[in-house]
Amino acid sequence: MKKGLQIFSYLIIAFILILLIPYLAAARGGGGHGGGGHGGGHSSGGRSSSSHSSSGKSRNSGDSYHFYHSSSSESDENSTEFTVEEPIIVILSIIFVILLLNYYDHKQNNLMIVVKNSTKLLDEDSVNLFKQKDPHFSKIGLLDFVYLLYINYYTHYGQETFAVLKPYFTRSAQKNWHLDQFLQNNQIKISPIIVNSLSIFLLKTNEGKDQIGIEIRAYYATHPITSRYAKQQQNTYYELIERWILSRNETSLSLSPEKLQASLSDQAIQHQSWYVEKRYMIKQDIFDINDLANYIPEKNLTVKSLVATTLSNSIEQFKKRYDCNWSSYWSEFSQNVVHHYFFALNQAWEKGELDTVRHLLSDRLYEAQHFLLNLYHIQKWRNLLTDLQIHEIKLVNVDCDPYYDTITVRIFASCFDYMVDQHDQLIGGSQKKRQHYSEYWTFVRKVNADIHSIMQLGLNAWYLFLITQDEYYTG
């Protein structure tokens, strides 16, 4: 498509140049007389144009420049007049086409595509084939790596320190047209960068490369750096949805999570890691804090839970790893982990005291929750969750890799969910209508080679890795 657009644009430029030939020929003709007019035709904003001053004989004696073409035997009455506005329009058209090509090149680096959100389970067959080929592959380890890479990308973009990240991005994936606009003249700083969720939507081997697609939902804020600029612009919050396509040689095997993260600073093992081949910006909108007070009714409660087709096999793998009775362990897990974490987190959220549950959350999830809670604090709002109840906990996935155990559940719950201001005045939600909703919660624990039984495992080893809304869960 890009090549076709370039050829078409070049044809337009050639056609415009052909149209321009008579004007250029006229400008090169001998003789000439100045025409009358009114003052100052090409000066604007303190600048004047001299692009045509060397073409033929011309002078500025009015609002416009004029080219006159006549032979020595002709009288002034028979001379042909060409106003310079016509070739200027043609030249401006050429410039416009060139700028259009340049703009297209920028947009190729940050291709805006529309992707319809749909609840679809990641193809389990492709996942199983991938694990068979690469037994050290860890989904949690990869998502942690992408999270760190994403934060580092936005933190260091436009700075000399970005050089260490270049091996992880193709040339086209490095460029970010949107950030270039924000960071021009060094007047804007981007902070914080918050990753709200990550999910795998693609996993395949193609043309000698392994490829994994990661959808990233994030926020960042732009801040004016100089006090002079700060008077003109306040902090602005943005909501982003991006899709990163990561690639590696198909013969490569996964590094351990520790080595994968260390590769961000260790050039000796960078070549063994994944790199971002393409970045697609799906959405980048200004995030209005006031929208947090707008409540949208849950629409996905009747949507069937996305249960992994490999769930039974994964449970057997878990049982074998820890020599346990799954039914008994699941009963304890759902009560002492899912129930306990759910109510503890929501209570801490309601009170604005996330530090009390910091040990229950992954770093990324804590930062995301803290960011949103801070936005409430800025507005002097409180989100109250009265009479919170869990109606069902449905097991949808269990995963065991060499480094992590993962259990994902879908929680169906309800409460009176509403927002009040500093004067306890209702500004959103309802104190009278119960809000029903469901979410996918993913719990993770690190594998310890010294633990071989469920009695040694303990329930306090789990932490909440991810909370995914129904419409974005892919398995």
C-alpha positions in Angstrom: 0.0 0.0 0.0 2.8 2.4 0.9 4.6 1.7 -2.4 1.4 2.2 -4.4 0.8 5.6 -2.6 4.4 6.7 -3.4 4.1 5.9 -7.1 0.8 7.6 -7.3 2.3 10.7 -5.6 5.3 10.8 -7.9 2.9 10.7 -10.9 1.0 13.7 -9.4 4.3 15.6 -9.0 5.4 14.8 -12.6 2.0 16.0 -13.9 2.2 19.2 -11.9 5.8 19.9 -13.2 4.5 19.4 -16.8 1.9 22.1 -16.1 4.5 24.3 -14.6 6.8 24.2 -17.8 5.0 27.1 -19.6 5.5 29.3 -16.6 9.1 28.4 -16.2 9.7 29.0 -20.0 8.0 32.4 -19.7 10.1 33.3 -16.7 13.3 32.5 -18.7 12.2 34.8 -21.7 14.2 38.0 -22.4 13.1 41.6 -21.8 10.3 42.5 -19.6 8.6 45.4 -17.9 7.3 45.8 -14.5 3.6 46.0 -13.9 1.7 48.2 -11.5 -0.1 47.3 -8.4 -0.5 47.8 -4.7 2.0 47.2 -2.0 3.4 44.1 -0.3 2.0 40.9 -1.8 4.3 38.2 -0.4 5.2 39.4 3.0 3.5 37.7 5.9 4.2 37.7 9.6 7.5 39.5 9.2 8.7 37.1 6.4 8.9 37.7 2.7 9.1 35.3 -0.1 12.0 35.5 -2.6 11.5 32.1 -4.3 10.9 33.6 -7.7 13.3 36.6 -7.6 15.8 34.7 -9.8 13.4 33.5 -12.5 13.5 35.9 -15.4 13.2 39.6 -14.8 10.7 40.6 -12.2 10.2 43.2 -9.7 7.8 43.9 -6.8 5.8 47.0 -7.5 2.5 46.0 -6.1 0.5 43.2 -4.5 1.8 40.6 -6.8 4.8 39.8 -8.9 4.4 39.6 -12.7 6.3 37.8 -15.4 6.3 39.3 -18.8 7.4 37.5 -22.0 7.9 39.4 -25.2 10.2 39.4 -28.2 12.2 42.5 -29.2 9.9 43.1 -32.2 6.8 43.0 -30.2 5.2 46.0 -28.5 4.2 46.0 -24.9 0.6 45.6 -25.9 1.3 42.2 -27.4 3.3 40.9 -24.4 2.0 37.9 -22.5 1.5 38.3 -18.7 1.9 35.4 -16.3 1.0 36.2 -12.7 3.3 34.4 -10.2 0.3 33.3 -8.1 -0.3 30.4 -10.5 3.1 28.7 -10.3 3.1 29.4 -6.6 -0.1 27.4 -6.2 1.5 24.6 -8.3 4.7 24.6 -6.2 2.6 24.6 -3.0 0.7 21.6 -4.3 4.0 19.7 -4.8 5.1 20.6 -1.2 1.7 19.3 0.0 2.2 16.0 -1.7 5.7 15.7 -0.2 4.4 16.5 3.3 1.7 13.9 2.8 4.2 11.3 2.0 6.3 12.3 5.1 3.2 12.2 7.3 2.3 8.8 6.0 5.8 7.6 6.9 5.3 8.8 10.5 1.9 7.1 10.7 3.4 3.9 9.5 5.5 3.9 12.7 2.4 4.4 14.8 -0.3 2.8 12.6 -3.8 3.7 13.9 -6.0 0.7 13.5 -9.5 0.0 14.7 -9.9 -3.3 16.5 -13.3 -4.4 17.7 -13.1 -5.6 21.3 -14.5 -9.1 21.5 -14.2 -11.8 24.2 -12.3 -14.6 22.6 -10.2 -17.3 24.2 -6.6 -17.5 23.0 -6.1 -20.6 20.8 -5.1 -23.3 23.3 -3.7 -25.6 20.6 -1.1 -22.9 19.6 -0.2 -22.4 23.2 0.4 -26.2 23.7 2.4 -26.5 20.5 4.5 -23.6 21.6 5.1 -25.1 25.1 6.1 -28.4 23.5 8.7 -26.6 21.3 9.9 -24.4 24.2 9.3 -26.1 27.5 10.8 -23.2 29.4 8.3 -20.7 28.1 6.5 -18.8 30.9 3.5 -16.6 30.2 3.8 -14.7 33.5 7.6 -14.3 32.9 6.9 -12.9 29.4 4.2 -10.5 30.6 6.5 -9.2 33.4 9.2 -8.6 30.8 6.9 -6.7 28.4 5.6 -4.6 31.3 9.2 -3.5 32.2 10.0 -2.9 28.5 6.9 -0.8 28.1 7.7 1.3 31.1 11.3 1.8 30.0 10.2 2.7 26.5 8.1 5.6 27.6 10.5 6.6 30.4 13.5 6.9 28.1 12.0 7.8 24.8 13.7 10.9 23.3 16.7 10.7 25.7 20.2 9.4 25.3 19.4 6.6 27.7 17.0 5.2 25.1 20.1 3.8 23.2 20.2 0.7 25.5 16.6 -0.2 24.5 17.2 0.0 20.7 18.1 -3.7 20.3 14.6 -4.5 21.5 12.8 -2.6 18.8 13.0 -2.6 15.0 13.7 0.8 13.5 10.0 1.4 12.7 8.9 0.2 16.1 11.3 2.6 17.9 9.6 5.7 16.4 6.6 7.2 18.2 5.0 10.1 16.3 2.8 11.0 19.3 5.6 11.2 21.7 7.6 13.3 19.2 4.8 15.9 19.3 4.7 15.9 23.1 8.4 16.1 23.7 9.2 18.8 21.2 11.3 21.7 22.7 11.6 19.6 25.9 8.6 21.3 27.4 6.7 18.2 28.4 7.6 15.4 30.8 5.7 12.0 30.8 5.1 10.6 34.2 3.8 8.4 35.6 3.4 5.5 33.1 0.9 3.0 34.3 0.2 -0.4 32.8 -3.4 -1.3 33.6 -3.5 -4.7 32.0 -1.6 -7.0 29.6 -3.0 -9.9 27.6 -1.7 -12.3 24.9 -3.9 -12.3 21.8 -1.5 -14.0 19.3 1.0 -16.8 19.5 2.4 -18.4 16.4 5.5 -19.5 14.5 5.8 -18.1 11.0 8.5 -17.8 8.4 11.3 -18.8 10.8 10.1 -16.5 13.6 8.2 -17.1 16.8 5.7 -14.2 17.2 3.6 -13.2 20.3 1.0 -10.4 20.2 0.5 -8.5 23.5 -2.3 -6.1 24.0 -1.4 -3.4 26.6 -3.8 -1.0 28.3 -2.1 1.9 30.0 -2.2 5.5 31.2 0.3 8.2 31.3 0.3 11.9 32.3 2.1 14.8 30.6 3.5 17.5 32.8 4.8 21.0 31.8 8.5 21.2 32.8 9.1 24.9 32.8 7.2 27.3 35.1 6.6 29.5 32.1 4.9 26.7 30.2 3.1 25.5 33.2 1.0 28.7 33.3 -0.3 27.8 29.9 -1.0 24.1 30.3 -2.1 21.8 33.1 -1.3 18.2 33.6 -3.1 16.0 31.0 -3.9 12.3 31.4 -4.0 9.9 28.4 -5.5 6.4 28.1 -3.8 4.1 25.6 -4.4 0.7 24.0 -1.5 -0.7 22.1 -0.7 -4.0 20.5 3.0 -5.0 20.4 4.1 -7.9 18.1 7.2 -9.5 19.7 9.4 -11.7 17.6 12.5 -14.0 17.9 14.2 -16.7 15.9 12.2 -19.9 16.0 15.1 -21.9 17.2 15.5 -19.7 20.3 14.4 -21.0 23.8 13.0 -18.9 26.6 15.3 -17.4 29.2 14.4 -17.7 32.8 12.3 -14.7 34.1 15.3 -13.4 36.0 17.6 -13.5 32.9 14.8 -12.1 30.7 14.5 -9.1 32.9 18.2 -8.8 33.3 18.7 -8.7 29.5 17.3 -5.2 29.5 20.6 -4.0 30.9 23.0 -6.9 30.0 24.0 -6.6 26.4 25.6 -10.1 26.5 22.3 -11.8 26.5 20.1 -9.3 24.6 20.4 -11.3 21.4 18.7 -14.2 23.1 15.6 -12.2 24.0 12.4 -11.1 22.3 12.3 -7.9 20.3 9.3 -5.7 19.3 8.9 -6.0 15.6 5.7 -3.9 15.3 3.8 -1.5 17.5 0.1 -0.7 16.7 -1.5 2.2 18.5 -5.2 1.3 18.7 -6.3 4.1 20.9 -4.9 7.2 22.5 -7.5 9.5 24.1 -7.3 12.2 26.7 -8.6 10.7 29.9 -11.1 13.0 31.6 -11.0 12.4 35.4 -14.6 13.3 35.6 -15.5 10.2 33.6 -14.6 8.1 36.7 -17.9 9.2 38.2 -19.8 7.9 35.2 -21.2 4.4 35.8 -22.0 2.1 32.9 -24.2 -1.0 33.5 -22.4 -4.4 33.3 -23.3 -6.0 30.0 -21.3 -9.2 30.1 -22.8 -11.1 33.1 -24.7 -13.4 30.8 -21.6 -14.1 28.6 -20.3 -17.6 29.0 -17.1 -17.9 31.1 -14.0 -18.5 29.0 -12.8 -21.8 30.5 -9.5 -23.1 29.2 -9.9 -26.3 27.2 -6.8 -27.6 28.9 -8.2 -27.1 32.4 -8.5 -30.8 33.3 -5.0 -31.6 32.1 -3.6 -28.6 34.0 -5.2 -29.6 37.2 -3.7 -33.0 36.8 -0.3 -31.4 36.3 -0.8 -29.3 39.5 -1.8 -32.4 41.5 1.3 -34.2 40.3 3.6 -31.3 41.1 2.3 -31.1 44.7 0.9 -34.5 45.4 -2.4 -33.1 46.5 -6.2 -33.7 46.5 -7.4 -31.0 44.1 -10.9 -30.8 45.4 -9.7 -30.2 48.9 -7.1 -27.7 47.8 -9.6 -25.8 45.6 -12.0 -25.5 48.5 -9.3 -23.9 50.7 -8.0 -21.7 47.9 -11.3 -20.3 46.9 -12.1 -19.4 50.5 -8.7 -18.4 52.0 -7.2 -16.8 48.9 -10.0 -15.6 46.5 -12.5 -14.6 49.2 -9.9 -13.1 51.5 -8.0 -11.1 48.8 -11.3 -9.9 47.2 -12.7 -8.4 50.4 -9.3 -7.1 51.6 -8.5 -5.3 48.4 -12.0 -3.8 48.0 -12.0 -2.6 51.7 -8.6 -1.0 51.2 -9.8 0.6 48.0 -12.8 2.0 49.7 -10.7 3.5 52.6 -8.0 4.7 50.2 -5.4 2.6 52.1 -3.8 0.3 49.5 -0.6 0.0 51.5 -2.4 -2.4 53.8 -2.7 -4.9 51.0 0.5 -4.2 49.2 1.9 -7.6 50.0 -1.1 -9.3 48.2 -0.6 -7.5 44.8 1.9 -7.7 42.0 4.0 -4.5 41.5 2.2 -3.6 38.3 -1.3 -4.1 39.8 -0.5 -2.1 42.9 0.8 0.8 40.7 -2.3 0.7 38.6 -4.7 0.7 41.5 -2.7 3.4 43.3 -2.8 5.6 40.2 -6.6 5.5 39.9 -7.0 6.0 43.6 -4.8 9.0 43.4 -7.1 10.5 40.7 -10.0 10.2 43.2 -7.9 11.9 45.8 -7.1 14.8 43.4 -10.9 15.3 42.9 -11.5 14.7 46.6 -13.8 11.8 45.8 -14.4 8.5 47.6 -15.7 5.3 45.9 -17.9 3.4 48.3 -18.8 -0.3 47.9 -21.6 -1.0 50.3 -22.8 -4.5 51.1 -20.3 -6.2 48.9 -21.1 -9.8 48.2 -19.6 -12.7 46.2 -22.2 -14.8 44.4 -20.0 -17.2 42.5 -16.3 -18.1 42.0 -15.7 -20.1 38.8 -12.4 -21.7 38.0 -11.4 -21.0 34.4 -7.7 -21.8 34.1 -4.8 -23.4 35.9 -1.3 -23.2 34.4 2.0 -24.7 35.6 5.3 -23.7 34.0 8.8 -24.2 35.2 8.7 -20.9 37.2 5.2 -20.1 38.2 1.8 -21.6 39.1 -1.2 -19.6 37.9 -4.9 -19.9 38.9 -7.5 -17.7 37.2 -11.1 -17.4 38.4 -14.1 -15.5 37.3 -15.7 -13.7 40.2 -19.4 -12.8 40.1 -20.2 -10.1 42.7 -22.5 -7.2 43.5 -22.7 -4.1 45.8 -24.1 -0.6 46.0 -21.3 1.1 44.1 -21.3 4.9 44.2 -19.1 8.0 44.4 -19.3 10.9 46.9 -17.4 14.2 47.1 -15.7 15.8 50.1 -19.2 16.8 51.4 -20.6 13.3 51.0 -22.8 14.4 48.2 -23.6 11.7 45.6 -21.9 12.4 42.3 -22.1 9.0 40.6 -23.5 5.5 41.0 -26.4 4.6 43.1 -27.0 4.0 46.8 -30.3 2.3 46.1 -29.7 0.1 43.0 -27.4 -2.9 43.4 -24.6 -3.1 40.8 -23.9 -6.7 39.6 -20.6 -7.3 37.8 -17.9 -10.0 37.1 -14.2 -9.9 36.7 -11.4 -12.3 35.9 -8.7 -12.5 38.7 -5.4 -14.2 38.1 -3.4 -15.4 41.1 0.3 -16.3 40.8 3.0 -17.9 42.9 6.6 -18.6 42.2 7.7 -22.2 42.0 10.1 -23.3 44.7 12.1 -26.3 43.9 12.3 -27.3 47.6 8.5 -27.5 47.9 7.0 -30.8 46.8 3.8 -31.1 48.8 0.7 -29.0 49.3 1.4 -28.9 53.0 4.6 -27.1 52.4 3.1 -24.8 49.8 0.9 -22.7 52.0 -1.8 -20.3 50.8 0.0 -17.1 51.7 2.5 -17.7 48.8 0.0 -16.5 46.2 -0.3 -12.9 45.0 -2.9 -11.2 42.8 -1.2 -10.7 39.4 -4.0 -9.3 37.3 -7.6 -8.1 37.3 -9.2 -8.3 33.8 -12.6 -7.0 32.8 -14.9 -9.5 31.1 -14.7 -7.9 27.7 -10.9 -8.0 27.6 -10.1 -11.5 28.9 -8.5 -13.8 26.4 -7.2 -16.6 28.6 
